Amino acid sequence: MSQVPENLLYTKTHEWVRQENDDTLTVGMTDNAQSLLGDVSQVTLPKINSTLKAGAHCCTVESVKAATDIYAPVDGKVIAINPALKENAKGINSDPYGKGWLFKIKPSKEVITERFLDAKAYKKIEL
């Protein structure tokens, strides 16, 4: 069984979301999704200051087996990307909820947390 931290929110498309104290969101790929993908070899991240639409493709995570799309959890502007993933994308495999985070987004409107899944609900839809 994969890790599903209780302090995070989740999407049906297997992204995790952490609300930060400055009202930004940190986004990553769930442990379940990365384990099915296998050894990550490359990540294509969104550009800093790019505007994302909720549900739209914003980056790609590739392994030797396959590639998967990552979708924006909310409308907003990308304020940071994880530079460590450019050098070593395997951080997604080894620490998906820590060093393997993908990007940070500043939502353009209030985040409605009810649109996300909590850990209990996400466990029910794991792949």
N, C-alpha and C positions, 0 to 999 in steps of 0.2 A: 504494500500500500504506500502510496506517495505521501509526502509531507503536504499538509494543508494548514498553515498557521491560522490560528483563530483571530489574530489582530488585523487581518487583511480582508479586502473585498475581492470578489472574483467576477469574471464575465463568463458567459456561456461559450465564448470562443477561446477560453483557457488563458486569459491574461489575469494577472493579479494587480491590484491597485492599493497603494498605501497613501492615506491622507496625511500630509505633513502639517506641521504647526503654522506654516506660512500660507496655508490654503492652496498649496500646489499638490499635485499627485505624482507619485513615483509609480512607474508601470514596468512590469516584467512578464516573463513567461512562466507558467506554473510548472512545478516539479513533475507533475503527471505528463504534461505536454513535452517537456524536454526529454524525459525518459523514453517516450515513444519515438521521438525524433532521432535519438542516438547522439553520437559524438558530434557536437556542433563545430563546424569548420569556418563559418563566415556569417557575419551579421551586417545587414544593410539598415542603417538607422535613419530616422528622419533628420532633416536639417534644423539646426537651432534657429529659432524665430519663425519656423514654418507654422502655418495655421492648419490645424487638423479638424476634421468633422467626425463626430461620434459615429462609430461603426465603419468608418472608411479605412482601407488598407493604409498603413503608415510605415511599416518596415517588414523585413523578411529575415528569417533565421534559417540557415542552411546547414545540412549535415551531409555525410556521404550517402545516406539513404534517401533523403527527401529534402524539400524546402517547405516552410510553412509561413503563412502570412500572419502578421500581428495587426490588430485593429485598434484604432483610437477608442478609448473608453468614454471620452467626453469631447465636446467641442472645446478648442482652446489653442494656445500657442506653446510650442516646444521651447522650453527654457534651458534644458540641459540634455546631453546624451552621455552615455557611459563610455568615456574614452578608452578604458581598459579593454573593452570588447574588440576594438580594432586590432590590438596586438594579440589578444588571447580570448577568442570567442568561447572557449571551453568553460569560462566562468559561469556561463548559463547552466552547464551541466553540474559543476561542482558546488555552486552556491546560488541557485536560482532566485532565492528571496533576499540575498545580500549582495555580494559582489557581482552577481549576474543581472542586476537591474538593467533595463534598456534605455528609458528616457524619462524626463520629468516634464510635466505639462501644467500650465497655468490655465485653469478652466475659464472660459469666457462668460460663464454664468454659474449660479449656485449649483453645486453638485447634489443631486438627489440620490442619496445612498440606497434608497429602496429599489433603484433600477439595477443594483448589483446583487450578487449572491453572497451570503455569508458563508463561512467555512462549512457549516452543516449542509447547506443547500448545494454547495459546489461538490461535496463528496458524493452526492446522489447522482450527479451527471458526469463524473469522471469517465474518461474514455475507456 
